[in-house]
Amino acid sequence: MPAERTSSGDPTRTLQLLWRGSSSESRRGPRRGLNIDAVVEAATAIADAEGLDAVTMRRVAKELGVVPMTLYTYVPGKAELLDLMLDSAYARMHRTDTAGQPWRQRVTAIAEENKALFERHPWAAAVCTVRPPLGPGQMSKYEHELSALDGLGLSDVEMDDCLTHLLTFVQACARAATDARAAQQDSALNDQQWWELNAPLLARVLDEKAYPTAVRVGAAAGAAQNSAYDPAHAYSFGLQRVLDALAALIDRGADTQTSTSAQRHDAIRP
């Protein structure tokens, strides 16, 4: 289970902060220039460099040169701060103009934008967002992403389902890529070096007669990717399969629209 999730703090206070209500919009503390945006930027920088576990109110206060209690005049706690961090990251995402392009290119652009988000902020991929922070960044992101699926004959629920399916795939790939990087850092070996080091033992314990398919396929995949798992290959292969799956639904919707249009035309034909 994820260690962190959005919308776990005070919902009223969080929404006020996300939308910069009058009570918090321009509030400044004892240190000149300190405001909510500065707090969010400092917390995000810590998370980017050291992970989300390193983000504490005390640590953020230290980075800003204030006492911890000062931060509580801006943000009630880490739960609300996390929502602000994620919404700020959403707001700063690149929005590709794909107007007029085929739907596959539009949807691919959405996937690439989210992949870039997780590469820039690896901690964001580990956050559970089943209750998303409904701030301006989140809403702008959602509006932009839905535009890639609009006008394809999908119902509103199907549009949301397709987007959720796509983003879930991208987030899962991002988590796996983070795990792969962590494995290399912890072992001080890249995947090829790790497999070469363990090859003699594996050769002794893996019986080709007992596991003929597994040994054959595993060897082929390992030779092709120089590893049992290649994050870039998994993302590229998986994205095409996601697009193929969406195509089945989109093509069905297009066929339904064409059939309905023909029926209406026949009905009014003299």
C-alpha positions in Angstrom: 0.0 0.0 0.0 1.2 3.5 -0.7 2.7 5.4 2.3 1.1 8.6 1.2 -2.3 9.5 -0.3 -3.9 12.8 -1.4 -6.9 14.4 0.3 -6.1 12.9 3.7 -6.0 16.2 5.5 -8.7 18.7 6.4 -10.7 19.0 3.2 -12.0 22.5 3.9 -8.6 23.9 4.7 -7.0 22.0 1.8 -9.4 23.4 -0.7 -8.9 26.9 0.6 -5.2 26.5 0.2 -5.4 25.0 -3.2 -7.5 27.7 -4.6 -5.7 30.4 -2.5 -8.7 31.7 -0.6 -8.6 35.3 0.7 -7.4 34.1 4.1 -4.2 32.5 2.7 -3.6 34.1 -0.6 -1.2 36.9 0.4 -0.4 35.9 4.0 3.2 36.4 4.9 5.1 35.4 7.9 8.0 36.8 10.0 10.5 36.1 7.3 10.1 38.6 4.5 8.9 37.0 1.2 7.8 33.8 2.8 4.4 32.5 1.5 2.6 29.3 0.6 4.3 29.0 -2.8 7.7 29.2 -1.1 6.8 26.5 1.3 5.5 24.3 -1.5 8.7 24.8 -3.6 10.9 24.0 -0.7 9.0 20.8 0.1 9.0 19.8 -3.5 12.8 20.3 -3.8 13.3 18.0 -0.8 11.0 15.3 -2.2 12.7 15.5 -5.6 16.2 15.1 -4.1 15.5 12.7 -1.2 12.0 11.2 -1.6 8.8 12.0 0.1 9.8 10.5 3.4 12.3 13.2 3.9 9.6 15.9 3.7 8.7 16.9 7.3 7.4 20.2 8.6 10.7 20.5 10.6 12.8 19.8 7.5 11.0 22.3 5.3 11.2 24.9 8.0 15.0 24.3 8.2 15.3 24.8 4.5 13.4 28.0 4.7 15.3 29.3 7.7 12.3 29.5 10.0 11.1 27.7 13.1 8.7 24.8 12.5 5.8 26.5 14.1 6.0 29.3 11.5 5.0 26.8 8.8 1.8 26.0 10.5 0.6 29.5 9.9 0.6 28.6 6.2 -0.1 24.8 6.0 -1.8 22.7 8.8 0.4 19.7 8.2 2.1 17.3 5.8 -1.2 15.9 4.5 -2.3 19.3 3.2 1.2 20.1 2.0 1.3 17.0 -0.1 -1.9 18.1 -1.9 -0.3 21.5 -2.6 2.9 19.9 -3.8 1.1 17.6 -6.3 -1.3 20.2 -7.5 1.7 22.6 -8.1 3.4 19.9 -10.1 0.3 19.3 -12.2 0.0 23.1 -12.8 3.6 23.2 -14.2 3.2 20.2 -16.5 3.8 20.9 -20.2 0.6 20.9 -22.2 1.1 19.7 -25.7 -1.1 21.3 -28.4 -2.4 18.3 -30.3 -5.4 20.0 -31.9 -6.2 18.4 -35.2 -4.0 15.4 -34.7 -5.2 11.8 -34.9 -6.4 10.5 -31.5 -3.5 8.1 -31.1 -1.0 11.0 -31.3 -3.1 13.0 -28.8 -3.4 10.1 -26.3 0.3 9.4 -26.7 1.1 13.0 -25.9 -0.9 12.7 -22.7 1.0 9.6 -21.7 4.4 11.3 -22.5 3.4 14.4 -20.4 2.7 12.2 -17.4 5.8 10.1 -17.9 7.8 13.4 -17.9 6.0 14.5 -14.7 7.1 11.3 -12.9 10.6 11.5 -14.2 10.8 15.1 -12.8 9.1 14.2 -9.6 9.6 10.4 -8.9 7.8 10.7 -5.5 4.6 11.6 -7.3 4.3 8.2 -8.8 4.1 6.6 -5.4 1.3 8.8 -4.1 -2.2 7.3 -4.1 -4.6 9.7 -5.8 -7.9 7.8 -5.6 -9.2 11.0 -3.9 -7.4 13.6 -6.1 -6.6 17.1 -4.9 -9.2 19.1 -6.7 -7.1 22.2 -7.1 -6.5 24.4 -10.2 -3.6 22.3 -11.3 -5.5 19.1 -11.1 -8.6 20.5 -12.9 -6.5 22.1 -15.7 -4.7 18.8 -16.2 -7.9 16.8 -16.3 -9.5 19.3 -18.8 -6.5 19.1 -21.0 -6.3 15.3 -20.9 -9.9 14.8 -21.7 -9.6 16.9 -24.8 -7.5 14.0 -26.3 -10.5 11.7 -26.0 -13.3 14.2 -26.8 -15.3 13.8 -30.1 -14.5 10.1 -30.6 -17.9 8.8 -30.0 -17.2 7.8 -26.3 -19.7 8.5 -23.5 -18.5 10.8 -20.7 -18.0 7.8 -18.5 -16.0 6.0 -21.2 -13.8 9.0 -21.6 -13.0 9.1 -17.9 -12.5 5.3 -18.0 -10.1 5.5 -20.9 -8.1 8.3 -19.3 -7.9 6.5 -16.0 -6.7 3.3 -17.7 -4.0 5.2 -19.5 -2.8 7.1 -16.5 -2.8 4.0 -14.3 -0.5 2.3 -16.8 1.9 5.3 -17.0 2.0 5.5 -13.2 2.7 1.8 -12.8 5.6 2.1 -15.3 7.0 5.0 -13.4 6.9 3.1 -10.1 8.6 0.2 -11.8 11.3 2.5 -13.3 11.9 4.0 -9.8 12.3 0.5 -8.3 14.7 -0.4 -11.0 16.9 2.6 -10.4 16.8 2.0 -6.6 17.9 -1.6 -7.2 20.9 -0.5 -9.2 21.8 2.2 -6.6 21.5 -0.3 -3.7 23.6 -3.0 -5.4 26.0 -0.6 -7.1 25.6 -2.8 -10.1 23.6 -2.2 -13.3 21.3 -5.1 -14.5 23.8 -6.6 -16.9 26.5 -6.6 -14.2 24.2 -8.2 -11.7 23.1 -11.0 -14.1 26.7 -11.7 -15.1 27.7 -11.9 -11.5 24.9 -14.4 -10.7 25.0 -16.3 -14.0 27.2 -19.3 -12.7 24.7 -19.9 -9.8 21.7 -19.6 -12.0 23.2 -22.0 -14.6 23.5 -24.6 -11.8 20.0 -24.3 -10.3 17.9 -23.7 -13.4 17.1 -27.0 -15.0 16.2 -26.6 -18.6 14.4 -29.8 -18.7 12.2 -28.8 -15.8 11.5 -25.3 -17.0 12.0 -25.5 -20.8 9.7 -22.6 -21.8 10.7 -20.3 -18.9 14.4 -20.8 -19.6 14.0 -20.3 -23.4 11.8 -17.2 -23.2 13.7 -15.7 -20.2 17.0 -16.1 -22.1 15.6 -14.5 -25.2 14.1 -11.6 -23.3 17.2 -11.1 -21.2 19.4 -11.1 -24.4 17.1 -8.6 -26.1 16.9 -6.2 -23.1 20.2 -6.9 -21.3 18.0 -7.5 -18.3 15.0 -9.3 -17.0 13.1 -6.0 -17.1 13.8 -2.9 -19.1 11.6 0.0 -18.0 11.8 1.8 -21.4 10.9 -1.3 -23.3 8.0 -2.1 -20.9 6.6 1.4 -21.3 6.9 1.5 -25.1 5.4 -2.0 -25.6 2.7 -1.4 -23.0 1.6 1.9 -24.4 1.0 0.4 -27.8 -1.2 -2.3 -26.2 -3.1 0.3 -24.3 -3.7 2.3 -27.5 -4.8 -0.9 -29.2 -7.3 -1.6 -26.4 -8.7 1.9 -26.6 -9.0 1.6 -30.4 -11.4 -1.3 -30.0 -13.7 0.9 -27.9 -13.3 4.0 -30.0 -13.9 2.2 -33.3 -17.0 0.6 -31.8 -18.2 4.1 -30.9 -17.5 5.4 -34.3 -19.4 2.5 -35.9 -22.3 3.1 -33.6 -22.3 6.8 -34.6 -22.2 5.9 -38.3 -25.0 3.4 -37.9 -27.2 5.9 -36.0 -26.6 8.6 -38.5 -27.5 6.3 -41.4 -30.7 5.3 -39.6 -31.7 8.9 -39.1 -31.0 9.7 -42.7 -33.1 6.8 -43.8 -35.9 7.9 -41.5 -36.1 11.3 -43.1 -35.6 10.2 -46.7 -38.8 10.8 -48.7 
